[in-house]
Amino acid sequence: MGSIYLKVLKLVLLFSVSEIFAIPNDISFSVIQVTSKSMSVRWSHYSGASSYKVTATPVNSLGSSVFAQFSGNTVMGSVNSLFPNTVYNMQVEAMDNLGHVLGSAALDMSTAPPVPTINQAYSKQSDSMTVEFNEVPGASSYILRAESPVGDFFLETPVAGSPGTVQQLSPYTDYNLSVMSVNSAGRSQPSLDVQGKTGVASPRLMLTSPTNDSILVTWPLDQHIALYTITLITQGSNSNTTLTFNTTDPFMTFSNLEPGTTYCIKAKGLALDGLYGDEISVWQITRPPSPVDIQVSVNQGRSGGLTVYWQLVHGADVYIVRATSGQNCSASETTCIISPLLCGQNHSVTVTAVNSAGPSNPSGPENFMTFPCPPDHTWIEEPAAGSCMVGWTETALVDYYTAFIKRDDGVEDFCNTTDTICHFQCLCGYAYLSTVFAYNEAGTSPPGELLNYTTIPCCPEAITIALVSTETLEITWSPVRGVEFYETTAVETADVVHCKDTSPVCALSDLRCNGLYQVVVTPCSEIGGCNHTCKAFTHETDPCSPTILSVTQNNSSSNVSVLYTAPNTPNTTYTITAVGVGITDTHTCQSNSTSCQLTHLPCGATYDVTAYASTAVGQSLPSFSVPLETGPCCPTSLTVNQVTQAMTNVTWSNALGASTYVTSLTSSLGHARCHTMDTHCLMGCITCGTNYSVSLEAFSRTGHMSECSYHGFSSSSCCPSNVKLYRMANSSVRIFWRSTGPQTHTVDVMGTVSNYTCVPAPLSSFCDLADIMCEDLLRVLLWKRCRTGCLSGKEKCYLEATQLLSMSACQQKS
């Protein structure tokens, strides 16, 4: 009691000194930890302080103060030996070396509650420990601490009171357990440790239902468990229907169970220390029984589904229907539809019930047959005009077929058959739609291929054929239903000419002339094809044009022979026409052969000669024209004048059509020719005393010739030869010549002084001249008397042979 009193007295004195010295309160001060018997505080450093004194004084009790003193370098410290759950005034004082207080700070803080005491600790679960302890006054809660003996585990769990449980522990493990009381100020010191051990964990069960009357339970072995206890309880049953088994094996099989029934399986392990660990409860259902009373129904309609029926079985969640076609469906009720079905199939189905344990055994198979497939391939043929046939390939599982046919004007037809063909009447120029259905006891097949068949178009009527040109036929006809285009052919031997058009008119050109063609108009459509049964019409083309091979002028220029080709049939008539050029004159001739004679053509004319052929069909085109020039005309008159004994001058009148002339004088002693463009010609090399035939050839500019003959011409008799002059007495001169025949001559003697004439006696060959002047130089010119054709009645016969005779000697003679 005395000590308490002294502590109070010291505190009063301290407060009194503080008040006396007016110590400033400028130190920061705080409590950092509180226990049941201690407080740890912290303060700020005070300048000049050499030591600090921390004092704890009870506020609401008579206990004595407790203090602790620290050096000037310390700012944190603890005060011990305090009472639990007591409010203390905590004060810090900064003092100098003399013990004078330089500054201070104070605050009130309570200590923690008293330390509880653990009564017992035990494990209800393998992962927790339950601690029972004495609750202490002033505690608002408690903290349970679990630590491993080796210090590798530490866990604190707040609890409200006793008992408290520590969670998150490991099974079958030793722990040191303690408890601490807690109030607003802090926590107490831990209580004394109590050692406890957690129980073993429950087995980790894995359950399956291998069959619908068994459950297999397996678990991994635990080295801390000596014995396993497994209990099976039927759902909804009492404890009298349970089955319990002990085993050391890691598995247990329960057999002869009810299919589709839920069972509760409980399991726990007996630890090596003889305590049971956690117990686990797991629910497991057995597999359901197999469905029964399976029925099937093939749906009628285009969906093609199969409806499967069965009875519900106990414990099934869902039912799976499997078909041998590979299709399946599932349902939770008693019906399921497999769709779409494949046509033409013969299969079976089974139903399996399924729950969380797995599937049941499949039900017995239920056979079914699907509706037939439509024919794989269908076609329409028209073997004969107006008779059509629908054909198709055979299909499996078919009782009979129905073929439907509909014409494009709405008329319908059908036929039922067990065969693969169906005949129906079809008209030309119509389109037909057709499809084939197959039937069996399961229903109708989907429609087969939709065929669109167009029959061949009808043959056109009112066909007319006209020859619009030599080698072109124009064909017209009335339009036909269902035709998209027409093919017109003209057939002649191996040559085929085609004309393709959409209009009911066609011109076949470039045909062979003088040809007999079979013309066929074939109506066509892209789908139905062409109608090749239409009648042919025969028509002939105009004859072919002949070709003039030659135009030959006969001996008489008025007749011309024309040769030409005859490319037509034998009954063809050929007409040759010569049309005058520059003149109005036409000549014709006709023949059935390859030649024709044009007669009475005038001379000196030009013609264009053409030929054409004629038959009953018509007339050919004219041939190419060939020019024809008739021979030029002969001059109407021709005159021959003898210029000298060896030269003549021939003149003639103009000749129509002649451009050059060749004049000929021909005799047995020779001939003379002259080629000229004039109408006269001077010709030499004439033999005297000779009869000549006179002819003239007139040539046109293209070389045509006309031979003209005239009366003969006789040249004059030959001039005397060997003329001599002889001087005679009395200034006379005798002129002597040699004559080729009896002729009458006249002699002219030309002198330099005087001229003389001497007329000899008839048929004489000399002549005498008297009284010739002396010193005269004589030149003798001998003339012969002309018979015809000369103007003076005489002609000079000899000029080049004139002799000169000097009479200078006459005076001497005289």
Buried (B, 14 or more C-beta within 10 A) or exposed (E): EEEEEEBBEBBEEBEEEBEEEEBEEEBEBBBEBBBBBBBBBBBBEBEEBBBBBBBBBBEEEEBBBBBBEBEBEEBEBBBEEBBBBBBBBBBBBBBBEEEEBBBBBBEEBBBBBBBBEBEEBBBEBBBBBBBBBBBBEBBEBBBBBBBBEEEEBEBBBEBEEBBBBBEEBEBBBEBBBBBBBBBEBBBBBBBEBBEBBBBBBBBEBEBEBBBBBBBBBBBEEBEBBBEBBBBBBBEEEEEEEBBEEEEEEBEBEBEEBBBBBBBBBBBBBBBEEEBBBBBBEBEBBBBBBBBEEBEBBBBEEEEBBBBBBBEEBBBBEBBBBBBBBEBBBEBEEBBBBBEBBBBBBEBBBBBBBBBEBBBBBBBEBBEBBBBBBBBEEBBBEBEEBEEBBBBBEEBEBBEEBBBBBBBEEEEEBEBEBEEBEBBBEBBBBBBBBBBBBBBBEBBBBBEBBEBEBBBBBBBBEEBEBEBEBBBBBBBBBEEBEBBEBBBBBBBBEEEEBEBEEEEBEBBBBEBBBBBBBEBBBBBBBEEBBBBEEBEEBEBBBBBBBBBBBEBEBEEEBBBBBBBBBBBBEEEBBBBBBBBBEEEEEEBEBEBEEEBBEBEEBBBBBBBBBBBBBBBEBBBBBBBEBBEBBBBBBBBEEBBBBBBBBBBBBBBBEEBBBBBBBBBBBBBEEEBBBBEEEEBBBEBEEBBBBBEBBBBBBBBBEEEBBBBBEBEEBBBBBBBBEEBEBEBBEEBBBBBBBEBEEEBBBBBBBBBBEEEBEBEBEEEBBBBBBEEBBBEBEBBBBBBBBBEEEBEEEBBBBBBEBBEEBEBEEBEEEE
